[in-house]
Amino acid sequence: MKNMIVSAYRNSFVCSIISYILGVIVPRLKIDFLHSRTIKIISWCERNVLNNKYLEIFFDTKKVAEAWYASAFYQYTTFGIRRLAFYIPRSKVKFRSYFLGIFLLIVLLFPESLWDNFYMVPAFAMVALLFVSRHATERIGVIFIFINIIIALFTGLMTMSIPIAACKTISYFLLAVDLFFLISFAIRTQTDLEIILLFMFVAQVVLCGIGAVQAFNQGMHGITGVYENTLVFAEILLLLFPFAFVYPITLKSKIRSLIYSVLVMSATFVVITATQSRAAFVGFLVELIIVIVMIDRRYIPIILALAPTFLTGVIKNIIAMWNRESVYGNFFQNIVFALRNIWTNGFGVSTSNFVNMYNQAAFQYNDQKALISVPGVHISALYFNLLVDLGAIFMFGFMYYILRIAHSSVTCMFRATFKQKIIFAAGLAALVGISLSSLFESNLFEPRVLIMYWAMLGLLRSGRIIKLGVLD
């Protein structure tokens, strides 16, 4: 059966097109790019900007790290933590990676009607304290305590200087950043990574099951899963999908691996279209292409074979999502209008101020009707909200780190083992997919989406540490 499918694919018109693209178009584009002005500009910037000895402190992470580790603040604080670490009581329970998996399941699967975002604080505190009690005298424990001291100091200063609405928003953001460090410190082996992938696989299967039931009962209405918001549900599925898709590949049985991967792929495709989120639909297609191209192209004929099975309901949902009247307006125009008053409104303030500022800016010239009239912004909130909530320096620093981690994922992928490679492929796909979807719609500052976003970055950093064998 397998040979028949492979033979049919190799003799098909689709295979000819793919072979032509990979054999003719891609090499031609590569040659054109290497002889273009773009590569000349990039080379000039690398020689005269990135390698400039006066500017290297801003671009060379090694120089920044050396300055940081040599600072008196770092040395004296870590010295004090090491002394105090011997007085911290040791837990008899050994820290396991599945504690982090259970935390993610609680955050992702708790019904919105019973949920309060504050629940994440004690749940995370329990996991973090258990980690500290086992590793306080080790380097990773000392650094994690040090990071939490900095976060506590920043939170204390923040509560005294900015409105409470901004304090609440940024507190959840800092909790997500703290989770990022905990995951990257606690996940130290390939086995630990695969355990987290298992929990993500379970979460994706459960959410897709709930979404499928809702889609069957609600028909053409956008489904919300356990979140009571279609966009939040779609973005959670988008962030989980690459990791849930690659988990079965770690199984020994190839038959089970194929069945589970196809099941997750098909269910996610159907449920994401049922949310009727255009942004999530585009992001999902991009994720699927990246994961399949980088891991196993043999899934392509399987996708083509299964496509007709889902087309009836899926096409209706796709048509509905594109016919639905948009309430977001033109993103680029709205951002330009908003930036005109940035000096009046200021930045480093609060989410509510951001909403008011965006509403004031995004007016139609004809009828002066606001393009957004809901108590939350759903259009590309990530970088613009970072600018308003935390300031320009933090926003550019965050963007630079995202580019670094994406570049690191690509480079590590070509030198990693197959099981390590799937982590980098999944993380890169999730990063590109959610970044692309944020150009259309975004709710990344919803606390549960934010937690999953930084968990994804933490897994990428863990994969890099495991691959290189160093704590970066």
N, C-alpha and C positions, 0 to 999 in steps of 0.2 A: 504493500500500500504506500509506504514511504517513498519507494523508488518510482512508483507511478506518479505521485504528486510532484516529485523533484523533476522527473522527465517532462511532465506536462508544463511545468513552470519554465524550464529551460527552452522549450520549443514554442513558448507563447510570445505574443506581441509585446506584453508588458516587460518580459525579460529583455527583449531587444531594445526597448526604450531605455531601461535602466542601464544596460550595458553601454549603450551609446552615450548616455549622460556621463557615466563614470569613466568611460574609455576615451571620449573625444572632448566633450564640453568642459569637464572639470580640469583636465590637463591644460586645455587652451586658456581657461580663465586663470589658472595658476601662472602660466607663462606671461599672460597679459598683465597680471598684477605685479609680477616681479620686475616688469619693465615700465611700470606706470609712474606717474608723478606722485601718487599716494605713497608708494613705498619709499620714494626719495624724501618726501616730507617726514615720514616716520623715522627714517634713518638719520635725518638731520636733527630731529628732536631728541633722538636717543644719544647722539654724539654731543650735542651742544646744550641740552637741557638736563636729561636724566643723568649724564656722566659729568656734569659740571660740579666741581668740588665745593662751590659755594651753595649749590642747591641740593646736593646729595642728601642732606639731612631730611629733606621733604620727600624724597623718592626712594632712597636706599633703606630698606627696612632693617638691614644689618646695622647700619650706623645708628638708627633710631633705637634699636634694641640695646646696643652697647651703651649709649647715653643713658637709657632708662635704668639698666642694671647697675650702672656706676653712680646713680644719683643717691644722695644721702637719704632721701625719703624711702626709697626702695630698700636700701641696705639696713637702715635702723628699724624699719617696720617689720621686715621679714625676720630680723634677728630677734626682736621682741616676741613675734609669733612663735618662733621655734622654741623659745624658752617657756612660753605659756602652754605650748602644745603638750608638754609632758604632764600637765595638770588636768588635761581634758579626759574625762572618764572614757574608757574603751567599751564599745558595745560588744556584746557576745555574739551578735548576729553579723555575719560576714556580709559586706556589701556586694550585691549581685546586680548585674545589668538589668534583670527583669523588674527591679524596683522602678527604674526609669520607664520601662514599658508599661507598667501598671499605671504610673502617673499619667502618661500620655493617653492611655485608654480612658481614664477617668475624665480627663479634660475633653477628649474628642467625642465620647459617647453619652455624656450626661445630658438628659433632655433639657431643653431651654426653659420649660415651664417650672422645673425644679432647680435650675442652675442659678448660681450667683458667682460672678467673676472672682469674688473674694475667696471662694473655696480653693482657688489655686494656690493661695499664699500658704495656708497651713499644710496642704498636701505637699507642696514643694519643700517647705521647711523641714518636714519629717524626713524626706529623702536626702536633703542636703546635710542635715545633722547626722544621719546615719553614715553618710560618706565621710564627713569630717571626723567622726569618732573612730573610724577605722584607719584613716590616712593622715591624721593631723601632724604626725611627726615626719611624714614623707614630703618630698618636694611638691608633689601635686596638691597635697592637702594644705601646705603652707601657702602656696600661690592662690588656692581657692579661697582660703580665709582672708588673704590679703585683698583679693578682688571684692569680696563681700564687705570688707571694711571701707573700701573706696566707694562702693555703691551706697553704703549706709551714710557716709559723710555727704555724698552728693545729694541723697534724698533729704537729709536734714537741712542742708543749705537751701534746697529747692523749696521745701515747705515754708521757709521763712521769706522767700523772695518772689514767688510767683503765685498766681491764683490757684485755689484748691482744685479746680477742674483740670488745669494743666498738670498739677501734682498727681492726680489720680491716673490720668492718661499715661504719663511718663513712668509712673510706678509699675504699671503692667509691662511697659516696654523694658524697664530694667529687670523685671522678673524674667522676661523672655531671654534677655542677654545673660543673666545668671544661669539659666538652664543651658544656654549654649556652652558656657564654660564647664558646667558640671558634666554634660555629655562628653565633651572633648577630653576631660580629665578621667572620667570613670570608664569610658569604653576604650580598653587598651589592647584587645585582641580581636582577631577575625571572628571568633566564636561569639564574643559580646556583640559585635556588629550584627551578626546573623540573628541573634536573639531579639534585638530591637526591630530588625526587618520583619520577624515573625509577628510581633505585636502590631506593626503597621499593616501587615497583611490582614490580620484579624480585624483591625479597625475598618479597613477598606471594605472587606467582605460584609461586615455588619451594616455599615452605612449604606452600601449598595443594596443590600437586602431590604432595609427600611425604605430607601428611595424607590426601589422597584414596586413595593407594595403601595406606596403613595401614588406612583405614576399610574398603576392599574386602577386605583380607586378614584383619582382626581381627574384623569383624562388630560385635557390640554392646559390645565393650570400648572404654573411652575411649582415644583415640589421643593420642600424646605428641609427634609430629613428631620433631625432632632434639634435644629437651630432656629426655626421660625423665620428664616431669612434665606432666600434662594441663593443670593450671592455668597454668603458665608459658607453654605453647604457646598456650593460649586468649588470654591477656592480650597476648602479642606480636602475635597476629593482630588483636586488638581495637585496639591502638595503631597498627598499620600500615594497617588497612583504609581509613579516610577519605582518607589521602594517596594510597594506591594507587588508590582509586576515582576521585579527581579528576584524577590525572595524565593519562589519555587525553583529557580535555576540552581539554588544552593542544595537542593535535594538530590539524593543519590539516584533515585528512579527517574529516568528520562521521560517515561510515560506520564507519571504524576506531575513532573515539572511542566510538561507541555500542556496538560489538561488544566492545571491551576492557573498558569499564566494566561491562557486563552480565556478562561472563565473570568478572571479579574479584568482583563482588557475589554471583553464584551460587556460585562456588567457596568463597568465604569463609563464606557461609551454611551450606553443606553441611558444611564441615570444622569450623566452630565447634560445630555441633550434634553432630558426631561426637566432639568432646572431652568431651561430656556435662557441660559446666560451665554451671550455671544462671546464674551471675553474668555470664559472658561472653555468653551468649545474650541476656539482657536488655540488656546494654550495646550489643551489636551492633544490636539493633532500634532503640534510641534513636539511635545514630550514623547509621543508615540514614535514619531520619525527618528528622533535622537536616540532613544533607547534601542530601537530595532537596528538602526544602522550601526551603532557602536557595539552591540552585543551579539545579535544573531539575525541575519537577514532572511533566514529560512521562515520567519514568521510572516513575511510579506504575502506569499501565496495562501497562507492560512487565513489572513485578514480578508483577502479578496474572495476566498471561498465562503467565508462566513457573512460577508457584507449583505447579501440579499436577504438573509434571515431577519435582519433587524431594520431593513429599509422602510417598511410600511409606517411604523410608529415614529421612527427616528426622523424621517423626512418631514412629517407633519410638525414635529417639535422644532426642527431647524427652520422651516418656513415661518412658524409662529414667532420664533425669537428674532427673525430678521424683519418681520412685518410689524412687530410691536413698536409702538411709538416711543422714541427715545426721549428721556427727560434729562439727558446729560449735556446736550449741546455739543459744540465743537471744542474739544479739549484745549487745543493750542490757542484758540482765540480767548477762551476763558482765562487761561494762565497769563496771557499778555495783559488782559484787562485787570486781573488781580495784582500783577506786579507793578502796575501804574501807581497803585496806592500802598505799596509795601512799606514805604517810609512813614506814611501816616498811621497805618495799622500796626507797624512793628512786627518783629518775629521773635521766637522764643517765648510764646505766650501759651495759648490753650487751644484745644480742639474746637470748643464752642466759638472762640474768636475766629478760628480758621473758617468755620462754616459761615459765620456772619460776613467775613471778608469776601469769601467766594461768592456768596449770594449778592452782595453789593456790586461786585465786579461783573458778574455774568448776567447782564441784562440784554434783552433784545432792544435794538435802537428804535424799532417801530412802536411797540406797545409797552416797553419798559416792564416786561414780565420776567420775573426771576426764572432762570433755568433750573435752579435747584431750590426746592421749598420743603425739604425733609430734614429732620434733625440729625443728619449724618451725611457725610460726603462719600459717594461711591465711585468717583472717577479719579483714577490714578492718584490715590491719596498718599502713596508711599513716599516719594522723594519730596513732593511739595509739602506734605504734612510734616515731614522731618524738618524741612526748612522753617516752617512756622512754629512747630512745637519746640525744637531743640536748637535751631540756629544754623547758619550757613556752613560754619566750620565742621560741625558734626555731620551734616548732610554730605559734604564732599568727602570727608573721611570715610563715611559708610559706603559711599559709591566706590571709592578707591579699593576698600577691602573686598567688596563684592566682585570687582574686576579681578583682583588678585586671587581670590578663592576659585573663581571660574577658570582662570588661566592655570592655576595649580592642578585643578581637576583634569584638565585636558592633558597636561604634560605627564602627570602621574599615571594616567590611563594607559599610555603607550609603554610604560615600563613595569606595570603591575602584573601580578598573577591574575588568572581569570576571575577568581572569587573577589579579589580586590578591585578589579576593573569594573565589576557590576555596580559597586558602591559609587565610584566616581561617575559612571554613566548615568545612574539614577539621580544622583545629586545635581549633576550638570543639567539634566533634563528638567528637573523640578525648578531649578534656579532660572533657567531660560523661559520655561513655560509660565511661571508666575510673574516674571518681569515683563514678558510680552503681554500677558492678559491685563496687567495693570495699566497699559496704555489705553485700554478701553473702559474697564471698570475695575475698581479695587476696594476692598474693605480690609486691608492689611493691618489697620490699627484696631480692628475688633480683637479683643484680648486672646480669644482662642485661636484665631487665625495667626496672630502674631507669635504665639507660643509654638505652633507647628512650623512656622517659617524659620525661627531661630533654631528649633530642634533639627531641621534639615541642614542648616549651616553647621551645627555642631557635629552631625554625622559626617559631613564632608571633611571637617577639620580632624575628626578622629581617624578617618580613613587615611588622611595625609600623614598623621603621626605614626600610625601603624605601618604604613608603607616605608616611610623614611627612618623609622625607629628613633625619632627624637621628639621632645616636647617643644614645639615651636612657640 
